[in-house]
Amino acid sequence: MLIPNIFKITTGDKNKFCTNIIETSAPKADFYFLVILSTLIVAMGLLADNVILVIGGMLVTPLLSPILAIALGIVINEPKVITRSIRIFIFSFFFAFLVALVVGIFSTKDLTTISLVEKMKPDLFYFLVAVVAGLAASYTWAKSELRDTLPGIAITVTLIPPLTTIGLAVAGGNWVIFGDTIKVLLLNIFGIIVASLVVLSLMDFRTCKRRVMADVKEEEKEIKKEKAKLEKEKEKEEL
């Protein structure tokens, strides 16, 4: 049958997916730096009402990884992976919000005159788009032979535009837009997670718990090494 076949995936591809998701969502400086750069690009694109700049910022952002990691944690029933991924997304939200807030403070642009912002209205359409994008993202990422299409998938996953708009709205004191974009962001996150849960369950990622936990432990070791290295450098500077 066609349906079972398209969701058939090798153990090797499952392991690669798990490792890639954990590595690309690791709470490292370069991850958060990309979030900041992405937010800056999208903020400038929104203020200029320039869809090309917004798309460019969406290509840069790594925010899809922690969302997929949340879904993976739910599928393997591992609270540690879920809480780790939620924490990373919250920190990302905080950094993106601060960047957008600062940009908004120095901008005189009225958000109500920006067509791209006006289109961010919470409705069923946004949720359905998020579900389809989540299906495409999780399926493409899991299938190694399809990963060349990931940049295109990144454009359909609208996480950073509403997130950036939240900061701009707070800076401009526009609470109607703030409320709308919060809802849009939550709908997108929920849609992506629901769709990813379906795909990862059909691909039987439940069996990958041991591999995921090994990758998480390796991540924790690397973070500890980085902290120890920074502490040694500080001690040398003090001496």
N, C-alpha and C positions, 0 to 999 in steps of 0.2 A: 504493500500500500504506500501511496505517496507521502501521507502525513507522517507516519512513523519514520520513513526513510529520511526526510528532510531534517528531522531532529536527531538523527543518529550521529554520534560524535565519538571519536577515538579517546582513549584514556590519555594519550599524549596531548591532544588538543585541550582536554579538560584541565590537565595540569598546567599547560601554558596559559590558559585563560585565568585560572586562579592566581598564578604567579604575577601575570601582567596587571590584574586588577589590584592586587595588594601593593605591588611596586609603584604603579602609576598614581595611587592614592596615598602613598606614604607621606606622613606629616613632616616633610623636609622643607628647607628654605626655598629650593627651586620650585616646588609645588605651589607654595603660597606666592612666590614671586610671579609665576605665570597667572595666578588668579588676579593679582594686582594689575599686571600689564593688560590682561583681558578686560578688566573693569575699566581701566583708563581708555582703552580703544573704544569700547562700547559706549562709555559716557560721552566721549567726544562725538561719536557717531550719532547718538540720540540727540544731543544738543544741536548738531548740524543737520539733523533729520536726514542723515545719509545712511541708507540701507547697506551700502557696500562696506563702510567702516564697521557697522554693527555685525555683519557677517564675518568680517575679519577677526573681530574680538571673540566671536563664538567659536572660531576655529582654534584660537589660542587657549581657551579655557580648559582646564583639566577636571572641571567639576562633575563630569559624568562618571568618573571612576569611583568616587566615594558613594554615589547613589547606587551604582551596580554592586558595590561591595556590601551595601546594606541588604540588598536583595539576596546576594550570595550567602550572607550570614543567616538570613531567615530560612533559606532553603536547607542549609546544613544544620540548622537549629543550634547556632552557637552565639549566645549573648555577647561574648567578648568581641567577636567580629562586628556585631551590630553596633554596640556602644562605641567601639573604636571608630567606625566609619561615620556614625552620627556626630561624634566629637570633631572629627576632621572637617565635616561639612559645616558645622556651626562656626568653627574657627575661620573657614573660608568665607562664610557669610559675613562674619564680623569684619574681616579685612576688606572685602568687596564693598561693604556698606560704608566703612570709613573713607575709602578712596572716593566713592561716588558722592559722599557727603561733602568732602573737601572740594571736589570739582564743582558741585552744586552751589556751594557757598560763594565761590568766585565767579559764578555765572549769573548773568542777568536775564537769561532766557526763560520765557514763560512756558512751562511744560504743557499747558493746555493748547498751545499753538503747534506742538510737535505731532505730526500725523502718526509716527511710529508709536508714540506713547498713548495717543488716543485709541489706538487699536488694541491696547492691552486691557481687555475687558474679560472678567471671569465668566465663562459660559461653557456649555457642553462641548463646543467645538475645540477649545483649548485642551480640554481633558482628552478628547478622542485623538487629537494630534499627538499629545504626550504619550498615549498608549501605543500608537503606531510607531512613534519614534523610539520608545522603549523596546518594542518588539524588534525593530530593525537594529538598534544599538547592541542589545544583548546577543542576538543571533549572529550578527556580523562579527562581533568581538570574539565569540566562541569559535567561529569557523575560521581557522587560520588562513584559508585560501581566499577569504573575502575581506581581509583587513585593509586592503588598498582602498576600499570604499568608506573607511571610517571618517575621513574629512567631510565627506558629504553627509554622513549621519550626524556629525557634530553640529551642522547647520540647522538640522531639524529639531535638535534638542534645545529648546528655548529656556535655559536656566539663567544665564548671565544677564540678558536684557531686563527681565523683570526685577532681578536682584539689584542691578545697577539703578533702575528707576526708583526703587524704594529709597535709596540714599539721596537721589536727586529730589524726590518728593519731600522728604524730611527737611532738606536744606531750603527748599522753597516754601515750606509750610503748607503744601497742598495735600491735605489729609484724605481727600476723595481719591486721588490718584494713588496715594500710599495704600489705602485700603484695597483698591482694585488690584494693584500689582502684588500685594501680599497673597491675595486669593489666587491670582494667576500662577505665582511661584509654587504655592502649595498644591494646586491642581496638577502642575507639570511634574513635580516630585512624586506625587501619589500615582499619577498615570504611568510614569517610567518604572516605578517600583513594582506596580501590579503586573505590567507587561513583562518585566524581567523575571518575576517570580514564575510566570507561566512558562516562559522559554526555558529557564534554568531547571525547572521541575521536569519538563518534557525531555530535556537532555540528560536527566538523571544525575544532576550535580550533588545529590544527597550523599553520594559515595565519596565525595572529595573533602570531607571534613578534616581528615588527617593531613592532607596536603596543604589546605588553607591554614591550619593552625601552625604547621611547620614554617610557612611563609611569614606568618604574623610574628612568630618567635624570632625569626631571622631579622625581621624589621626592628623588633625591640632591641636586639643585640647591637645592630648598627647605630640606632639612636643613642644607646648607652655609650658606645665607643666615641661618637661625635661629641657627646656631653663631656666625657672624660678628657678628650683632646682639647676642647675649649677651656676646661678648667686648668689644664696644664699650661696652656698658652697664657692664661690670665696670671697664673703663679709666676711664670717667667717674666712677664711684664712688670709685675709688682717688685720682683727682685732687681 
